[in-house]
Every structure is written in C-alpha cells, then in structure tokens.
Amino acid sequence: MTLDLRRAFQMQTLVVLLTAVLLSCCGPSLGYSTGPPVSACESMFPYGHEVDAQSSSPPYELVVTDTNLTASTQYSGR
C-alpha cells in the first residue's frame, strides 16, 4: 500500500512540474503579433520613464561612408 502512495505522490509531483514548465512557455506569446500599437510610436518618446529627453550632444557620432547598407553585413565603429 505504501508503494502505491509513493507512486501517486511521484506522479502528482511530475504533473505539477510539467504544468509549471508548460505555463512558463506561454509568456512570450502574450506580445503583440504585429509589433507595438500605433499609439506607442506617435511621439517617438517612451512612456512611463519619468525622465526628460537628452538635451546635450550624444557621446558618439555615426559616420556612414557606404551608400549600400544591408542587414546581413557586419559593420564596426572606431
């Protein structure tokens, strides 16, 4: 009889573990399938950050010498 109880406990533990693993995979599917809503891009300023936009010059400069850029090409900076 104790062997049956032990097997039932192991099975219950396995079910709980598998359920937790399956539910953890559901999180990424909760995003927007077509990207962010249009309202998020109206002002091009992130909401909820409570920080003013940077008013000083950026600490870097991007200089592009090639006019034919592709996504698959790797570029480097100096």
N, CA, C, O and CB atoms as a CASP TS submission, in Angstrom:
PFRMAT TS
TARGET T0000
AUTHOR 0000-0000-0000
METHOD Language model
MODEL 1
PARENT N/A
ATOM      1  N   MET     1       0.824  -1.198   0.000  1.00  0.00           N
ATOM      2  CA  MET     1       0.000   0.000   0.000  1.00  0.00           C
ATOM      3  C   MET     1       0.862   1.253   0.000  1.00  0.00           C
ATOM      4  O   MET     1       0.531   2.210  -0.700  1.00  0.00           O
ATOM      5  CB  MET     1      -0.934   0.003   1.203  1.00  0.00           C
ATOM      6  N   THR     2       1.949   1.285   0.753  1.00  0.00           N
ATOM      7  CA  THR     2       2.791   2.475   0.783  1.00  0.00           C
ATOM      8  C   THR     2       3.475   2.700  -0.566  1.00  0.00           C
ATOM      9  O   THR     2       3.800   3.835  -0.912  1.00  0.00           O
ATOM     10  CB  THR     2       3.839   2.355   1.894  1.00  0.00           C
ATOM     11  N   LEU     3       3.692   1.639  -1.320  1.00  0.00           N
ATOM     12  CA  LEU     3       4.278   1.777  -2.644  1.00  0.00           C
ATOM     13  C   LEU     3       3.316   2.508  -3.571  1.00  0.00           C
ATOM     14  O   LEU     3       3.744   3.316  -4.395  1.00  0.00           O
ATOM     15  CB  LEU     3       4.643   0.402  -3.221  1.00  0.00           C
ATOM     16  N   ASP     4       2.024   2.232  -3.445  1.00  0.00           N
ATOM     17  CA  ASP     4       1.020   2.917  -4.259  1.00  0.00           C
ATOM     18  C   ASP     4       0.956   4.394  -3.898  1.00  0.00           C
ATOM     19  O   ASP     4       0.831   5.237  -4.787  1.00  0.00           O
ATOM     20  CB  ASP     4      -0.361   2.266  -4.078  1.00  0.00           C
ATOM     21  N   LEU     5       1.040   4.724  -2.612  1.00  0.00           N
ATOM     22  CA  LEU     5       1.018   6.129  -2.193  1.00  0.00           C
ATOM     23  C   LEU     5       2.262   6.861  -2.693  1.00  0.00           C
ATOM     24  O   LEU     5       2.190   8.019  -3.105  1.00  0.00           O
ATOM     25  CB  LEU     5       0.921   6.233  -0.656  1.00  0.00           C
ATOM     26  N   ARG     6       3.382   6.185  -2.653  1.00  0.00           N
ATOM     27  CA  ARG     6       4.625   6.796  -3.124  1.00  0.00           C
ATOM     28  C   ARG     6       4.554   7.064  -4.627  1.00  0.00           C
ATOM     29  O   ARG     6       4.980   8.123  -5.088  1.00  0.00           O
ATOM     30  CB  ARG     6       5.830   5.891  -2.799  1.00  0.00           C
ATOM     31  N   ARG     7       4.024   6.120  -5.383  1.00  0.00           N
ATOM     32  CA  ARG     7       3.878   6.275  -6.826  1.00  0.00           C
ATOM     33  C   ARG     7       2.899   7.405  -7.144  1.00  0.00           C
ATOM     34  O   ARG     7       3.136   8.174  -8.076  1.00  0.00           O
ATOM     35  CB  ARG     7       3.405   4.956  -7.467  1.00  0.00           C
ATOM     36  N   ALA     8       1.820   7.519  -6.401  1.00  0.00           N
ATOM     37  CA  ALA     8       0.844   8.586  -6.613  1.00  0.00           C
ATOM     38  C   ALA     8       1.486   9.949  -6.327  1.00  0.00           C
ATOM     39  O   ALA     8       1.249  10.914  -7.055  1.00  0.00           O
ATOM     40  CB  ALA     8      -0.403   8.372  -5.715  1.00  0.00           C
ATOM     41  N   PHE     9       2.287  10.024  -5.279  1.00  0.00           N
ATOM     42  CA  PHE     9       2.964  11.282  -4.947  1.00  0.00           C
ATOM     43  C   PHE     9       3.954  11.662  -6.046  1.00  0.00           C
ATOM     44  O   PHE     9       4.042  12.829  -6.429  1.00  0.00           O
ATOM     45  CB  PHE     9       3.694  11.166  -3.589  1.00  0.00           C
ATOM     46  N   GLN    10       4.695  10.683  -6.552  1.00  0.00           N
ATOM     47  CA  GLN    10       5.643  10.959  -7.631  1.00  0.00           C
ATOM     48  C   GLN    10       4.916  11.427  -8.892  1.00  0.00           C
ATOM     49  O   GLN    10       5.384  12.331  -9.585  1.00  0.00           O
ATOM     50  CB  GLN    10       6.483   9.710  -7.938  1.00  0.00           C
ATOM     51  N   MET    11       3.784  10.815  -9.181  1.00  0.00           N
ATOM     52  CA  MET    11       3.010  11.202 -10.351  1.00  0.00           C
ATOM     53  C   MET    11       2.452  12.614 -10.186  1.00  0.00           C
ATOM     54  O   MET    11       2.460  13.400 -11.133  1.00  0.00           O
ATOM     55  CB  MET    11       1.871  10.203 -10.594  1.00  0.00           C
ATOM     56  N   GLN    12       1.971  12.934  -8.990  1.00  0.00           N
ATOM     57  CA  GLN    12       1.445  14.273  -8.720  1.00  0.00           C
ATOM     58  C   GLN    12       2.560  15.313  -8.846  1.00  0.00           C
ATOM     59  O   GLN    12       2.335  16.392  -9.393  1.00  0.00           O
ATOM     60  CB  GLN    12       0.805  14.335  -7.310  1.00  0.00           C
ATOM     61  N   THR    13       3.739  15.006  -8.353  1.00  0.00           N
ATOM     62  CA  THR    13       4.880  15.914  -8.460  1.00  0.00           C
ATOM     63  C   THR    13       5.251  16.129  -9.923  1.00  0.00           C
ATOM     64  O   THR    13       5.541  17.253 -10.334  1.00  0.00           O
ATOM     65  CB  THR    13       6.087  15.365  -7.677  1.00  0.00           C
ATOM     66  N   LEU    14       5.243  15.070 -10.695  1.00  0.00           N
ATOM     67  CA  LEU    14       5.566  15.168 -12.111  1.00  0.00           C
ATOM     68  C   LEU    14       4.542  16.036 -12.848  1.00  0.00           C
ATOM     69  O   LEU    14       4.915  16.852 -13.690  1.00  0.00           O
ATOM     70  CB  LEU    14       5.630  13.770 -12.739  1.00  0.00           C
ATOM     71  N   VAL    15       3.284  15.868 -12.543  1.00  0.00           N
ATOM     72  CA  VAL    15       2.231  16.670 -13.180  1.00  0.00           C
ATOM     73  C   VAL    15       2.394  18.143 -12.833  1.00  0.00           C
ATOM     74  O   VAL    15       2.263  18.999 -13.709  1.00  0.00           O
ATOM     75  CB  VAL    15       0.836  16.176 -12.748  1.00  0.00           C
ATOM     76  N   VAL    16       2.673  18.450 -11.589  1.00  0.00           N
ATOM     77  CA  VAL    16       2.870  19.846 -11.170  1.00  0.00           C
ATOM     78  C   VAL    16       4.087  20.433 -11.875  1.00  0.00           C
ATOM     79  O   VAL    16       4.033  21.572 -12.341  1.00  0.00           O
ATOM     80  CB  VAL    16       3.041  19.944  -9.628  1.00  0.00           C
ATOM     81  N   LEU    17       5.167  19.693 -11.962  1.00  0.00           N
ATOM     82  CA  LEU    17       6.381  20.160 -12.616  1.00  0.00           C
ATOM     83  C   LEU    17       6.144  20.415 -14.105  1.00  0.00           C
ATOM     84  O   LEU    17       6.540  21.459 -14.624  1.00  0.00           O
ATOM     85  CB  LEU    17       7.507  19.144 -12.427  1.00  0.00           C
ATOM     86  N   LEU    18       5.511  19.484 -14.783  1.00  0.00           N
ATOM     87  CA  LEU    18       5.226  19.658 -16.211  1.00  0.00           C
ATOM     88  C   LEU    18       4.286  20.833 -16.464  1.00  0.00           C
ATOM     89  O   LEU    18       4.454  21.565 -17.439  1.00  0.00           O
ATOM     90  CB  LEU    18       4.619  18.380 -16.785  1.00  0.00           C
ATOM     91  N   THR    19       3.307  21.014 -15.595  1.00  0.00           N
ATOM     92  CA  THR    19       2.389  22.150 -15.723  1.00  0.00           C
ATOM     93  C   THR    19       3.144  23.464 -15.566  1.00  0.00           C
ATOM     94  O   THR    19       2.895  24.409 -16.313  1.00  0.00           O
ATOM     95  CB  THR    19       1.257  22.058 -14.678  1.00  0.00           C
ATOM     96  N   ALA    20       4.051  23.537 -14.617  1.00  0.00           N
ATOM     97  CA  ALA    20       4.842  24.754 -14.414  1.00  0.00           C
ATOM     98  C   ALA    20       5.719  25.040 -15.625  1.00  0.00           C
ATOM     99  O   ALA    20       5.839  26.194 -16.038  1.00  0.00           O
ATOM    100  CB  ALA    20       5.708  24.628 -13.155  1.00  0.00           C
ATOM    101  N   VAL    21       6.329  24.016 -16.197  1.00  0.00           N
ATOM    102  CA  VAL    21       7.182  24.201 -17.375  1.00  0.00           C
ATOM    103  C   VAL    21       6.347  24.672 -18.561  1.00  0.00           C
ATOM    104  O   VAL    21       6.753  25.592 -19.271  1.00  0.00           O
ATOM    105  CB  VAL    21       7.924  22.888 -17.727  1.00  0.00           C
ATOM    106  N   LEU    22       5.205  24.068 -18.784  1.00  0.00           N
ATOM    107  CA  LEU    22       4.348  24.460 -19.904  1.00  0.00           C
ATOM    108  C   LEU    22       3.823  25.882 -19.740  1.00  0.00           C
ATOM    109  O   LEU    22       3.759  26.632 -20.714  1.00  0.00           O
ATOM    110  CB  LEU    22       3.180  23.490 -20.040  1.00  0.00           C
ATOM    111  N   LEU    23       3.449  26.259 -18.530  1.00  0.00           N
ATOM    112  CA  LEU    23       2.948  27.614 -18.306  1.00  0.00           C
ATOM    113  C   LEU    23       4.049  28.660 -18.461  1.00  0.00           C
ATOM    114  O   LEU    23       3.769  29.791 -18.856  1.00  0.00           O
ATOM    115  CB  LEU    23       2.328  27.719 -16.921  1.00  0.00           C
ATOM    116  N   SER    24       5.279  28.303 -18.159  1.00  0.00           N
ATOM    117  CA  SER    24       6.375  29.256 -18.317  1.00  0.00           C
ATOM    118  C   SER    24       6.659  29.534 -19.786  1.00  0.00           C
ATOM    119  O   SER    24       7.272  30.552 -20.106  1.00  0.00           O
ATOM    120  CB  SER    24       7.635  28.734 -17.634  1.00  0.00           C
ATOM    121  N   CYS    25       6.239  28.675 -20.667  1.00  0.00           N
ATOM    122  CA  CYS    25       6.432  28.892 -22.110  1.00  0.00           C
ATOM    123  C   CYS    25       5.356  29.799 -22.703  1.00  0.00           C
ATOM    124  O   CYS    25       5.500  30.239 -23.844  1.00  0.00           O
ATOM    125  CB  CYS    25       6.435  27.554 -22.845  1.00  0.00           C
ATOM    126  N   CYS    26       4.308  30.086 -21.986  1.00  0.00           N
ATOM    127  CA  CYS    26       3.203  30.895 -22.505  1.00  0.00           C
ATOM    128  C   CYS    26       3.496  32.387 -22.468  1.00  0.00           C
ATOM    129  O   CYS    26       2.860  33.145 -23.201  1.00  0.00           O
ATOM    130  CB  CYS    26       1.947  30.615 -21.720  1.00  0.00           C
ATOM    131  N   GLY    27       4.428  32.832 -21.650  1.00  0.00           N
ATOM    132  CA  GLY    27       4.713  34.257 -21.509  1.00  0.00           C
ATOM    133  C   GLY    27       5.081  34.957 -22.798  1.00  0.00           C
ATOM    134  O   GLY    27       4.506  36.005 -23.090  1.00  0.00           O
ATOM    135  N   PRO    28       6.017  34.432 -23.596  1.00  0.00           N
ATOM    136  CA  PRO    28       6.403  35.130 -24.828  1.00  0.00           C
ATOM    137  C   PRO    28       5.264  35.299 -25.823  1.00  0.00           C
ATOM    138  O   PRO    28       5.321  36.205 -26.655  1.00  0.00           O
ATOM    139  CB  PRO    28       7.520  34.394 -25.490  1.00  0.00           C
ATOM    140  N   SER    29       4.255  34.480 -25.772  1.00  0.00           N
ATOM    141  CA  SER    29       3.163  34.579 -26.740  1.00  0.00           C
ATOM    142  C   SER    29       2.154  35.664 -26.388  1.00  0.00           C
ATOM    143  O   SER    29       1.172  35.842 -27.109  1.00  0.00           O
ATOM    144  CB  SER    29       2.456  33.255 -26.847  1.00  0.00           C
ATOM    145  N   LEU    30       2.372  36.388 -25.304  1.00  0.00           N
ATOM    146  CA  LEU    30       1.428  37.413 -24.898  1.00  0.00           C
ATOM    147  C   LEU    30       1.719  38.777 -25.527  1.00  0.00           C
ATOM    148  O   LEU    30       0.994  39.732 -25.247  1.00  0.00           O
ATOM    149  CB  LEU    30       1.431  37.536 -23.404  1.00  0.00           C
ATOM    150  N   GLY    31       2.746  38.903 -26.360  1.00  0.00           N
ATOM    151  CA  GLY    31       3.083  40.170 -27.003  1.00  0.00           C
ATOM    152  C   GLY    31       2.164  40.457 -28.182  1.00  0.00           C
ATOM    153  O   GLY    31       1.290  39.657 -28.513  1.00  0.00           O
ATOM    154  N   TYR    32       2.372  41.603 -28.806  1.00  0.00           N
ATOM    155  CA  TYR    32       1.603  41.973 -29.983  1.00  0.00           C
ATOM    156  C   TYR    32       2.185  41.272 -31.205  1.00  0.00           C
ATOM    157  O   TYR    32       3.391  41.356 -31.438  1.00  0.00           O
ATOM    158  CB  TYR    32       1.595  43.509 -30.180  1.00  0.00           C
ATOM    159  N   SER    33       1.376  40.597 -31.976  1.00  0.00           N
ATOM    160  CA  SER    33       1.870  39.841 -33.123  1.00  0.00           C
ATOM    161  C   SER    33       2.332  40.742 -34.259  1.00  0.00           C
ATOM    162  O   SER    33       3.141  40.321 -35.085  1.00  0.00           O
ATOM    163  CB  SER    33       0.800  38.906 -33.623  1.00  0.00           C
ATOM    164  N   THR    34       1.835  41.968 -34.315  1.00  0.00           N
ATOM    165  CA  THR    34       2.220  42.883 -35.393  1.00  0.00           C
ATOM    166  C   THR    34       3.100  44.017 -34.895  1.00  0.00           C
ATOM    167  O   THR    34       3.231  45.042 -35.565  1.00  0.00           O
ATOM    168  CB  THR    34       0.984  43.454 -36.060  1.00  0.00           C
ATOM    169  N   GLY    35       3.704  43.844 -33.728  1.00  0.00           N
ATOM    170  CA  GLY    35       4.550  44.892 -33.174  1.00  0.00           C
ATOM    171  C   GLY    35       3.772  45.762 -32.204  1.00  0.00           C
ATOM    172  O   GLY    35       2.648  45.427 -31.832  1.00  0.00           O
ATOM    173  N   PRO    36       4.360  46.877 -31.793  1.00  0.00           N
ATOM    174  CA  PRO    36       3.689  47.728 -30.819  1.00  0.00           C
ATOM    175  C   PRO    36       2.485  48.425 -31.437  1.00  0.00           C
ATOM    176  O   PRO    36       2.427  48.580 -32.657  1.00  0.00           O
ATOM    177  CB  PRO    36       4.661  48.760 -30.257  1.00  0.00           C
ATOM    178  N   PRO    37       1.527  48.846 -30.625  1.00  0.00           N
ATOM    179  CA  PRO    37       0.389  49.587 -31.169  1.00  0.00           C
ATOM    180  C   PRO    37       0.847  50.926 -31.743  1.00  0.00           C
ATOM    181  O   PRO    37       1.850  51.484 -31.296  1.00  0.00           O
ATOM    182  CB  PRO    37      -0.681  49.809 -30.083  1.00  0.00           C
ATOM    183  N   VAL    38       0.121  51.440 -32.723  1.00  0.00           N
ATOM    184  CA  VAL    38       0.491  52.689 -33.386  1.00  0.00           C
ATOM    185  C   VAL    38       0.616  53.827 -32.379  1.00  0.00           C
ATOM    186  O   VAL    38       1.462  54.705 -32.547  1.00  0.00           O
ATOM    187  CB  VAL    38      -0.540  53.050 -34.462  1.00  0.00           C
ATOM    188  N   SER    39      -0.198  53.826 -31.350  1.00  0.00           N
ATOM    189  CA  SER    39      -0.159  54.902 -30.363  1.00  0.00           C
ATOM    190  C   SER    39       1.183  54.972 -29.641  1.00  0.00           C
ATOM    191  O   SER    39       1.545  56.030 -29.127  1.00  0.00           O
ATOM    192  CB  SER    39      -1.275  54.719 -29.353  1.00  0.00           C
ATOM    193  N   ALA    40       1.916  53.884 -29.592  1.00  0.00           N
ATOM    194  CA  ALA    40       3.215  53.874 -28.918  1.00  0.00           C
ATOM    195  C   ALA    40       4.270  54.633 -29.717  1.00  0.00           C
ATOM    196  O   ALA    40       5.286  55.046 -29.158  1.00  0.00           O
ATOM    197  CB  ALA    40       3.676  52.437 -28.683  1.00  0.00           C
ATOM    198  N   CYS    41       4.044  54.821 -31.014  1.00  0.00           N
ATOM    199  CA  CYS    41       5.049  55.457 -31.868  1.00  0.00           C
ATOM    200  C   CYS    41       4.666  56.880 -32.287  1.00  0.00           C
ATOM    201  O   CYS    41       5.387  57.497 -33.071  1.00  0.00           O
ATOM    202  CB  CYS    41       5.272  54.612 -33.103  1.00  0.00           C
ATOM    203  N   GLU    42       3.561  57.410 -31.788  1.00  0.00           N
ATOM    204  CA  GLU    42       3.125  58.739 -32.210  1.00  0.00           C
ATOM    205  C   GLU    42       4.119  59.826 -31.851  1.00  0.00           C
ATOM    206  O   GLU    42       4.412  60.683 -32.685  1.00  0.00           O
ATOM    207  CB  GLU    42       1.794  59.060 -31.599  1.00  0.00           C
ATOM    208  N   SER    43       4.644  59.817 -30.640  1.00  0.00           N
ATOM    209  CA  SER    43       5.552  60.880 -30.221  1.00  0.00           C
ATOM    210  C   SER    43       7.016  60.449 -30.300  1.00  0.00           C
ATOM    211  O   SER    43       7.909  61.281 -30.137  1.00  0.00           O
ATOM    212  CB  SER    43       5.219  61.317 -28.806  1.00  0.00           C
ATOM    213  N   MET    44       7.274  59.172 -30.547  1.00  0.00           N
ATOM    214  CA  MET    44       8.627  58.621 -30.569  1.00  0.00           C
ATOM    215  C   MET    44       9.352  58.866 -29.253  1.00  0.00           C
ATOM    216  O   MET    44      10.581  58.942 -29.232  1.00  0.00           O
ATOM    217  CB  MET    44       9.422  59.222 -31.718  1.00  0.00           C
ATOM    218  N   PHE    45       8.622  58.987 -28.173  1.00  0.00           N
ATOM    219  CA  PHE    45       9.190  59.170 -26.844  1.00  0.00           C
ATOM    220  C   PHE    45       8.592  58.104 -25.944  1.00  0.00           C
ATOM    221  O   PHE    45       7.369  57.971 -25.892  1.00  0.00           O
ATOM    222  CB  PHE    45       8.915  60.611 -26.285  1.00  0.00           C
ATOM    223  N   PRO    46       9.411  57.342 -25.238  1.00  0.00           N
ATOM    224  CA  PRO    46       8.878  56.254 -24.413  1.00  0.00           C
ATOM    225  C   PRO    46       8.013  56.771 -23.266  1.00  0.00           C
ATOM    226  O   PRO    46       8.305  57.801 -22.659  1.00  0.00           O
ATOM    227  CB  PRO    46      10.018  55.416 -23.856  1.00  0.00           C
ATOM    228  N   TYR    47       6.965  56.046 -22.992  1.00  0.00           N
ATOM    229  CA  TYR    47       6.046  56.407 -21.912  1.00  0.00           C
ATOM    230  C   TYR    47       6.481  55.767 -20.601  1.00  0.00           C
ATOM    231  O   TYR    47       7.037  54.669 -20.602  1.00  0.00           O
ATOM    232  CB  TYR    47       4.610  55.983 -22.258  1.00  0.00           C
ATOM    233  N   GLY    48       6.236  56.437 -19.495  1.00  0.00           N
ATOM    234  CA  GLY    48       6.437  55.851 -18.185  1.00  0.00           C
ATOM    235  C   GLY    48       7.857  55.875 -17.669  1.00  0.00           C
ATOM    236  O   GLY    48       8.135  55.260 -16.639  1.00  0.00           O
ATOM    237  N   HIS    49       8.770  56.560 -18.340  1.00  0.00           N
ATOM    238  CA  HIS    49      10.151  56.572 -17.871  1.00  0.00           C
ATOM    239  C   HIS    49      10.437  57.728 -16.928  1.00  0.00           C
ATOM    240  O   HIS    49      11.443  57.711 -16.218  1.00  0.00           O
ATOM    241  CB  HIS    49      11.090  56.635 -19.043  1.00  0.00           C
ATOM    242  N   GLU    50       9.578  58.721 -16.908  1.00  0.00           N
ATOM    243  CA  GLU    50       9.702  59.858 -15.982  1.00  0.00           C
ATOM    244  C   GLU    50      11.066  60.546 -16.080  1.00  0.00           C
ATOM    245  O   GLU    50      11.576  61.057 -15.082  1.00  0.00           O
ATOM    246  CB  GLU    50       9.472  59.389 -14.550  1.00  0.00           C
ATOM    247  N   VAL    51      11.656  60.561 -17.279  1.00  0.00           N
ATOM    248  CA  VAL    51      12.948  61.201 -17.484  1.00  0.00           C
ATOM    249  C   VAL    51      12.836  62.094 -18.714  1.00  0.00           C
ATOM    250  O   VAL    51      12.274  61.683 -19.729  1.00  0.00           O
ATOM    251  CB  VAL    51      14.094  60.143 -17.648  1.00  0.00           C
ATOM    252  N   ASP    52      13.370  63.315 -18.631  1.00  0.00           N
ATOM    253  CA  ASP    52      13.355  64.224 -19.770  1.00  0.00           C
ATOM    254  C   ASP    52      14.287  63.717 -20.865  1.00  0.00           C
ATOM    255  O   ASP    52      15.212  62.946 -20.608  1.00  0.00           O
ATOM    256  CB  ASP    52      13.760  65.642 -19.336  1.00  0.00           C
ATOM    257  N   ALA    53      14.027  64.163 -22.083  1.00  0.00           N
ATOM    258  CA  ALA    53      14.877  63.795 -23.205  1.00  0.00           C
ATOM    259  C   ALA    53      16.269  64.400 -23.027  1.00  0.00           C
ATOM    260  O   ALA    53      16.422  65.435 -22.378  1.00  0.00           O
ATOM    261  CB  ALA    53      14.250  64.256 -24.537  1.00  0.00           C
ATOM    262  N   GLN    54      17.264  63.760 -23.596  1.00  0.00           N
ATOM    263  CA  GLN    54      18.643  64.238 -23.500  1.00  0.00           C
ATOM    264  C   GLN    54      18.767  65.539 -24.285  1.00  0.00           C
ATOM    265  O   GLN    54      18.381  65.597 -25.452  1.00  0.00           O
ATOM    266  CB  GLN    54      19.649  63.169 -24.032  1.00  0.00           C
ATOM    267  N   SER    55      19.300  66.580 -23.656  1.00  0.00           N
ATOM    268  CA  SER    55      19.456  67.871 -24.331  1.00  0.00           C
ATOM    269  C   SER    55      20.897  68.122 -24.774  1.00  0.00           C
ATOM    270  O   SER    55      21.143  69.048 -25.547  1.00  0.00           O
ATOM    271  CB  SER    55      19.000  68.994 -23.415  1.00  0.00           C
ATOM    272  N   SER    56      21.835  67.335 -24.312  1.00  0.00           N
ATOM    273  CA  SER    56      23.235  67.503 -24.702  1.00  0.00           C
ATOM    274  C   SER    56      23.543  66.660 -25.938  1.00  0.00           C
ATOM    275  O   SER    56      22.732  65.833 -26.353  1.00  0.00           O
ATOM    276  CB  SER    56      24.177  67.117 -23.538  1.00  0.00           C
ATOM    277  N   SER    57      24.694  66.873 -26.506  1.00  0.00           N
ATOM    278  CA  SER    57      25.122  66.093 -27.670  1.00  0.00           C
ATOM    279  C   SER    57      25.378  64.654 -27.259  1.00  0.00           C
ATOM    280  O   SER    57      25.792  64.402 -26.128  1.00  0.00           O
ATOM    281  CB  SER    57      26.389  66.704 -28.310  1.00  0.00           C
ATOM    282  N   PRO    58      25.139  63.700 -28.161  1.00  0.00           N
ATOM    283  CA  PRO    58      25.418  62.307 -27.820  1.00  0.00           C
ATOM    284  C   PRO    58      26.918  62.083 -27.690  1.00  0.00           C
ATOM    285  O   PRO    58      27.705  62.823 -28.280  1.00  0.00           O
ATOM    286  CB  PRO    58      24.826  61.359 -28.878  1.00  0.00           C
ATOM    287  N   PRO    59      27.323  61.079 -26.930  1.00  0.00           N
ATOM    288  CA  PRO    59      28.751  60.824 -26.719  1.00  0.00           C
ATOM    289  C   PRO    59      29.409  60.087 -27.889  1.00  0.00           C
ATOM    290  O   PRO    59      30.539  59.619 -27.752  1.00  0.00           O
ATOM    291  CB  PRO    59      28.942  60.023 -25.450  1.00  0.00           C
ATOM    292  N   TYR    60      28.741  59.975 -29.015  1.00  0.00           N
ATOM    293  CA  TYR    60      29.287  59.276 -30.168  1.00  0.00           C
ATOM    294  C   TYR    60      28.761  59.926 -31.443  1.00  0.00           C
ATOM    295  O   TYR    60      27.816  60.713 -31.409  1.00  0.00           O
ATOM    296  CB  TYR    60      28.926  57.769 -30.125  1.00  0.00           C
ATOM    297  N   GLU    61      29.380  59.588 -32.558  1.00  0.00           N
ATOM    298  CA  GLU    61      28.952  60.074 -33.862  1.00  0.00           C
ATOM    299  C   GLU    61      28.988  58.906 -34.830  1.00  0.00           C
ATOM    300  O   GLU    61      29.959  58.150 -34.864  1.00  0.00           O
ATOM    301  CB  GLU    61      29.850  61.252 -34.360  1.00  0.00           C
ATOM    302  N   LEU    62      27.955  58.762 -35.599  1.00  0.00           N
ATOM    303  CA  LEU    62      27.864  57.679 -36.570  1.00  0.00           C
ATOM    304  C   LEU    62      28.150  58.248 -37.949  1.00  0.00           C
ATOM    305  O   LEU    62      27.395  59.083 -38.449  1.00  0.00           O
ATOM    306  CB  LEU    62      26.465  56.990 -36.527  1.00  0.00           C
ATOM    307  N   VAL    63      29.232  57.802 -38.562  1.00  0.00           N
ATOM    308  CA  VAL    63      29.611  58.258 -39.892  1.00  0.00           C
ATOM    309  C   VAL    63      29.511  57.073 -40.840  1.00  0.00           C
ATOM    310  O   VAL    63      30.177  56.056 -40.644  1.00  0.00           O
ATOM    311  CB  VAL    63      31.050  58.871 -39.901  1.00  0.00           C
ATOM    312  N   VAL    64      28.686  57.202 -41.857  1.00  0.00           N
ATOM    313  CA  VAL    64      28.479  56.126 -42.819  1.00  0.00           C
ATOM    314  C   VAL    64      29.114  56.533 -44.139  1.00  0.00           C
ATOM    315  O   VAL    64      28.789  57.583 -44.693  1.00  0.00           O
ATOM    316  CB  VAL    64      26.963  55.810 -43.000  1.00  0.00           C
ATOM    317  N   THR    65      30.015  55.707 -44.639  1.00  0.00           N
ATOM    318  CA  THR    65      30.670  56.022 -45.905  1.00  0.00           C
ATOM    319  C   THR    65      30.108  55.193 -47.054  1.00  0.00           C
ATOM    320  O   THR    65      30.286  55.561 -48.215  1.00  0.00           O
ATOM    321  CB  THR    65      32.168  55.795 -45.790  1.00  0.00           C
ATOM    322  N   ASP    66      29.449  54.107 -46.764  1.00  0.00           N
ATOM    323  CA  ASP    66      28.873  53.256 -47.797  1.00  0.00           C
ATOM    324  C   ASP    66      27.413  53.646 -47.996  1.00  0.00           C
ATOM    325  O   ASP    66      26.704  53.889 -47.020  1.00  0.00           O
ATOM    326  CB  ASP    66      29.001  51.749 -47.420  1.00  0.00           C
ATOM    327  N   THR    67      26.955  53.711 -49.242  1.00  0.00           N
ATOM    328  CA  THR    67      25.563  54.077 -49.502  1.00  0.00           C
ATOM    329  C   THR    67      24.676  52.862 -49.710  1.00  0.00           C
ATOM    330  O   THR    67      23.459  52.998 -49.827  1.00  0.00           O
ATOM    331  CB  THR    67      25.479  54.977 -50.713  1.00  0.00           C
ATOM    332  N   ASN    68      25.266  51.678 -49.758  1.00  0.00           N
ATOM    333  CA  ASN    68      24.507  50.457 -49.965  1.00  0.00           C
ATOM    334  C   ASN    68      24.658  49.568 -48.730  1.00  0.00           C
ATOM    335  O   ASN    68      25.545  48.716 -48.683  1.00  0.00           O
ATOM    336  CB  ASN    68      24.979  49.716 -51.251  1.00  0.00           C
ATOM    337  N   LEU    69      23.794  49.765 -47.732  1.00  0.00           N
ATOM    338  CA  LEU    69      23.871  49.017 -46.479  1.00  0.00           C
ATOM    339  C   LEU    69      22.895  47.861 -46.510  1.00  0.00           C
ATOM    340  O   LEU    69      21.790  47.990 -47.038  1.00  0.00           O
ATOM    341  CB  LEU    69      23.584  49.928 -45.274  1.00  0.00           C
ATOM    342  N   THR    70      23.294  46.730 -45.948  1.00  0.00           N
ATOM    343  CA  THR    70      22.409  45.576 -45.846  1.00  0.00           C
ATOM    344  C   THR    70      22.384  45.065 -44.425  1.00  0.00           C
ATOM    345  O   THR    70      23.324  45.283 -43.661  1.00  0.00           O
ATOM    346  CB  THR    70      22.845  44.465 -46.803  1.00  0.00           C
ATOM    347  N   ALA    71      21.313  44.388 -44.072  1.00  0.00           N
ATOM    348  CA  ALA    71      21.152  43.885 -42.704  1.00  0.00           C
ATOM    349  C   ALA    71      22.111  42.729 -42.419  1.00  0.00           C
ATOM    350  O   ALA    71      22.479  42.507 -41.266  1.00  0.00           O
ATOM    351  CB  ALA    71      19.704  43.432 -42.471  1.00  0.00           C
ATOM    352  N   SER    72      22.511  42.006 -43.433  1.00  0.00           N
ATOM    353  CA  SER    72      23.365  40.842 -43.201  1.00  0.00           C
ATOM    354  C   SER    72      24.856  41.203 -43.095  1.00  0.00           C
ATOM    355  O   SER    72      25.668  40.357 -42.723  1.00  0.00           O
ATOM    356  CB  SER    72      23.164  39.837 -44.319  1.00  0.00           C
ATOM    357  N   THR    73      25.214  42.438 -43.416  1.00  0.00           N
ATOM    358  CA  THR    73      26.613  42.852 -43.352  1.00  0.00           C
ATOM    359  C   THR    73      26.958  43.308 -41.939  1.00  0.00           C
ATOM    360  O   THR    73      26.157  43.972 -41.281  1.00  0.00           O
ATOM    361  CB  THR    73      26.897  43.979 -44.368  1.00  0.00           C
ATOM    362  N   GLN    74      28.146  42.952 -41.479  1.00  0.00           N
ATOM    363  CA  GLN    74      28.591  43.368 -40.158  1.00  0.00           C
ATOM    364  C   GLN    74      29.404  44.649 -40.291  1.00  0.00           C
ATOM    365  O   GLN    74      30.317  44.729 -41.113  1.00  0.00           O
ATOM    366  CB  GLN    74      29.422  42.250 -39.470  1.00  0.00           C
ATOM    367  N   TYR    75      29.071  45.651 -39.481  1.00  0.00           N
ATOM    368  CA  TYR    75      29.762  46.932 -39.520  1.00  0.00           C
ATOM    369  C   TYR    75      30.464  47.156 -38.190  1.00  0.00           C
ATOM    370  O   TYR    75      30.038  46.637 -37.159  1.00  0.00           O
ATOM    371  CB  TYR    75      28.778  48.091 -39.828  1.00  0.00           C
ATOM    372  N   SER    76      31.525  47.920 -38.220  1.00  0.00           N
ATOM    373  CA  SER    76      32.245  48.186 -36.970  1.00  0.00           C
ATOM    374  C   SER    76      32.455  49.681 -36.828  1.00  0.00           C
ATOM    375  O   SER    76      32.350  50.427 -37.801  1.00  0.00           O
ATOM    376  CB  SER    76      33.607  47.436 -36.933  1.00  0.00           C
ATOM    377  N   GLY    77      32.748  50.108 -35.630  1.00  0.00           N
ATOM    378  CA  GLY    77      32.962  51.524 -35.353  1.00  0.00           C
ATOM    379  C   GLY    77      34.349  51.762 -34.812  1.00  0.00           C
ATOM    380  O   GLY    77      35.065  50.825 -34.458  1.00  0.00           O
ATOM    381  N   ARG    78      34.724  53.039 -34.750  1.00  0.00           N
ATOM    382  CA  ARG    78      36.024  53.416 -34.195  1.00  0.00           C
ATOM    383  C   ARG    78      35.805  54.362 -33.041  1.00  0.00           C
ATOM    384  O   ARG    78      36.767  54.812 -32.419  1.00  0.00           O
ATOM    385  CB  ARG    78      36.934  54.065 -35.269  1.00  0.00           C
TER
END
